[in-house]
Amino acid sequence: MTCFRHAKAIPQYDASSGPRIASLSKIEQRHKGLILGGNLRDGIGMAQRITQATTIARMLADQLKETDKQKSTNLL
């Protein structure tokens, strides 16, 4: 995969975006707890960033709850 950086540009989605975005999900699955966000997925606009941030915050809260639950179970 090649990554091009343009200081004054926003991402452009094209036919290769599907496999690239799918690879991000695979990386997250391999590395439990890793959440990749930003305009490289889920859209480029500010509304998508806010929605994504809310989703990520919920995911992190769920992970923390699960971790707390596991710690409580281990203490019993």
N, C-alpha and C positions, 0 to 999 in steps of 0.2 A: 504494500500500500504506500502511496506517495502522498505526502502532506505538503501543500503549498501555503505559505503565509503571506498575506497581503495586509499591510498595516492599515490601509484605509478602505477596507472592503468588508462586505458581509458574505456569509456562505451562500453558495448557489447549489441547490439540489439538482441532480441530474440522474441519468439511468444507473450510475454506479453508486448512488446513495443508499439504495436498499441493502446491498451486501455490506457496505461500510457500517451502516447503522446496526445491522444484524451482528456484526463482529463485536460491537460495543456490548451488546447483550451477552454474548458468549464470554467476553472478558469478565463482566460482572458476575456471571454464574460461576466462573472458575475461582473468583476471589471474593469469598463471602464477606459481605459488609461493604464492598466497594460500590459506590454509586457514581456514575459518570453523568454529568449534566452540562448544560450550556447550549449555545446555538448550533452545535454540531448535530443535535438531534431534537426532535419535537418542534421544529419551527424556529424561525429567526426573529420574530417580533417580540416586543416587550410583553404583550399579553401572554404569549407562550412561555416566556421566561418566568413570569409570575405564577402561572399554572404549574410549570415544572417545579419551581421552588416549593410550592405548597405540597405537591406530590412527594417530593424528596423529603420534606420535613415530616410528613406522615409516615413515610417508610422508615426514617430514622427513629421516630417515636415508637413505632411497632417493634423495631429491632431492640430498642432499649427495654421495652416491656418484656419481650421474649427473654432477653438476657437476665433481667431481674427475676422472672419466673423460674428460669433454670437455676439461678443461684439459690433461690428460696427452696426449691425441690432438693438441691444437693445438701442443704443444711439439715433437712429432716432425716 
